[in-house]
Amino acid sequence: MKNVIVSVDFGPGVEQLLEKASEWAKAFEVKIWVLHIAAPHPEYIGYAVGPEYIRDIRAQELKEEHRLLDSYAKSLQAKGLVAEALLVKGATKDMIVEEAQKLDADLIICGHHEHNFIYKAILGSFSESLIQESKIPVLLIPLG
């Protein structure tokens, strides 16, 4: 095992997820890729890009997300681990699978939030769809 991807969404439990990932990295001496998939902004789809101030706001949001990712990677590095931050735009599940293949990842670690039946019936389960799509093992960490 050489590469582990940890997919983060900046929601509650990200510290818990990174702690579990660091345990794996220490045990198996692997590189951690802290990955965040930024959703494409609707104004960027199609021909109309929207006013410049909207692009500026989105650029600032992406800059802040990248800063957070870097801070996560640096906190792992401070523990003596090899870690790097990666911010990619696109559809979450598809981009996680694509980046895992590009990076020759041996494992994908994701947080899992429990949702009620109605939520799952309408939106489905992200975790289930990721497991079905990925040819790389997926470790789900239950988050409070």
NORRAFEN-V542754 format. One record per pair of residues at least 24 apart in sequence whose ideal C-beta (glycine too) atoms are under 10 Angstrom apart, sorted by sequence separation. I is the first residue (numbers start at 0). GAP is how many residues later the second one is. D is the distance in whole Angstrom. If there is no record, write none. Layout:
# NORRAFEN-V542754
I|GAP|D  I|GAP|D
This chain:
# NORRAFEN-V542754
0|24|10  3|24|8  37|24|6  62|24|10  109|24|10  61|25|7  0|26|9  1|26|9  3|26|5  4|26|10  5|26|6  6|26|9  7|26|6  9|26|7  35|26|10  107|26|6  111|26|10  0|27|5  1|27|9  2|27|6  3|27|7  4|27|8  5|27|7  6|27|9  7|27|7  8|27|7  37|27|6  61|27|8  111|27|10  0|28|8  1|28|6  2|28|5  3|28|5  4|28|5  5|28|5  6|28|5  7|28|5  8|28|8  37|28|9  107|28|6  108|28|10  109|28|6  111|28|4  113|28|7  0|29|5  1|29|7  2|29|8  3|29|7  4|29|8  5|29|7  6|29|7  7|29|9  35|29|6  104|29|9  106|29|7  107|29|7  108|29|8  109|29|7  110|29|8  111|29|6  112|29|8  113|29|9  0|30|10  2|30|6  3|30|10  4|30|5  5|30|10  6|30|7  35|30|8  95|30|10  99|30|10  105|30|7  106|30|5  107|30|5  108|30|5  109|30|6  110|30|5  111|30|5  112|30|6  113|30|9  37|31|10  57|31|10  104|31|6  105|31|7  106|31|8  107|31|7  108|31|8  109|31|7  110|31|8  111|31|6  112|31|9  35|32|8  103|32|9  104|32|9  106|32|6  107|32|9  108|32|6  110|32|4  35|33|5  92|33|7  96|33|7  100|33|9  102|33|10  109|33|10  110|33|10  33|34|9  34|34|8  91|34|7  92|34|10  95|34|6  99|34|7  100|34|8  33|35|6  93|35|10  99|35|9  100|35|7  33|36|9  35|36|9  92|36|6  93|36|10  96|36|5  99|36|5  33|37|10  91|37|10  92|37|5  95|37|9  96|37|5  99|37|10  33|38|5  91|38|9  92|38|10  95|38|8  96|38|8  99|38|9  33|39|5  92|39|9  93|39|8  96|39|8  31|40|9  32|40|9  33|40|10  92|40|6  95|40|9  31|41|8  33|41|10  92|41|9  96|41|10  33|42|7  95|42|9  31|44|6  30|45|10  31|45|9  43|45|9  40|48|9  31|49|6  32|49|10  33|49|6  34|49|9  35|49|8  36|49|9  37|49|6  39|49|5  30|50|8  31|50|7  32|50|8  33|50|7  34|50|8  35|50|8  36|50|8  37|50|7  38|50|7  39|50|6  20|51|10  24|51|7  29|51|9  30|51|4  31|51|4  32|51|6  33|51|5  34|51|5  35|51|5  36|51|6  37|51|5  38|51|8  39|51|8  28|52|9  29|52|8  30|52|7  31|52|8  32|52|8  33|52|7  34|52|8  35|52|8  36|52|7  37|52|8  38|52|8  21|53|9  25|53|8  28|53|9  29|53|10  30|53|7  31|53|10  32|53|5  33|53|9  34|53|7  35|53|10  36|53|6  38|53|7  9|54|10  13|54|9  17|54|6  21|54|6  24|54|9  25|54|8  36|54|8  37|54|9  9|55|7  16|55|10  17|55|9  20|55|8  24|55|9  25|55|7  36|55|5  18|56|10  24|56|5  35|56|10  36|56|9  38|56|10  7|57|10  14|57|9  17|57|7  18|57|10  21|57|6  23|57|10  24|57|8  36|57|9  37|57|9  9|58|6  13|58|7  17|58|7  21|58|10  24|58|8  36|58|5  9|59|9  21|59|6  35|59|10  36|59|6  7|60|8  14|60|9  18|60|10  20|60|9  34|60|8  7|61|7  17|61|10  21|61|8  34|61|7  36|61|10  9|62|10  20|62|9  36|62|8  7|64|7  34|64|6  17|65|9  34|65|9  5|66|8  32|66|8  5|67|10  32|67|9  34|68|9  5|70|9  32|70|6  34|70|9  30|72|9  32|72|7  34|73|9  30|74|9  34|74|10  29|75|9  32|75|10  34|75|10  29|76|7  32|76|10  5|77|9  7|77|10  29|77|8  31|77|9  27|78|8  2|79|10  3|79|10  6|79|10  27|79|9  1|80|10  2|81|10  4|81|8  8|83|8  23|83|7  24|84|10  6|85|8  23|85|7  6|86|10  20|86|9  6|88|9  20|88|5  6|89|5  19|89|7  4|91|7  17|91|9  19|91|9  4|92|10  6|92|9  16|92|7  6|93|9  16|93|8  17|93|10  4|94|7  16|94|5  4|95|5  15|95|8  16|95|10  3|96|10  2|97|8  13|97|7  4|98|7  12|98|5  3|99|9  11|99|9  12|99|9  2|100|5  4|100|5  10|100|8  12|100|8  1|101|9  2|101|6  3|101|7  4|101|9  5|101|9  6|101|7  7|101|10  8|101|9  11|101|8  1|102|7  2|102|5  3|102|7  4|102|7  5|102|8  6|102|7  7|102|9  8|102|7  10|102|8  1|103|8  2|103|6  3|103|5  4|103|5  5|103|5  6|103|5  7|103|8  0|104|9  1|104|6  2|104|8  3|104|8  4|104|7  5|104|8  6|104|8  8|104|9  0|105|4  1|105|10  2|105|10  3|105|6  4|105|9  5|105|9  0|106|7  23|115|8  8|117|10  20|118|9  19|119|8  20|120|8  19|121|5  18|122|9  19|122|10  6|123|9  17|123|10  19|123|10  16|124|5  15|125|7  15|126|9  16|126|7  15|127|6  12|128|8  14|128|10  15|128|7  12|129|9  13|129|8  12|130|3  4|131|8  6|131|9  11|131|7  12|131|6  10|132|8  11|132|7  2|133|10  4|133|10  5|133|9  8|134|10  3|135|9  5|135|9  0|136|10
